[in-house]
Amino acid sequence: MEKHQINFNTASCAQHGWLYQYPSFYTLNGSAPRRLVMLHGAGVPGDTTWGYIANYLDAWDEVLILDWAGMGHSTFLQQSPVSLSRYSVQLWEVLEA
């Protein structure tokens, strides 16, 4: 298993997270990679919530643990009231990236 810190910008967010990569039986045999995105609750970074558990998710090829903007090291690029729709846009942008 390899753990990589990731940092990149999307249109609305300076994004931070962790990418866990596992050598997989499925990928080695020509199947499409299996990917999992883990989301955390309010007030704590993603790695604090999921880092320990991610070590045991070796049935997946990649596990992406995000920090929501305002928690951990991710931030929205524009200052405006936080809303569910802004977090939805953040997740959509990350999945597109």
Secondary structure, 3 states (H helix, E strand, C coil): CEEEEEEEECCCEEEEEEEEECCCHHHHCCCCCCEEEECCCCCCCHHHHHHHHHCCCCCCCEEEEECCCCCCCCEECCCCCCCHHHHHHHHHHHHHC
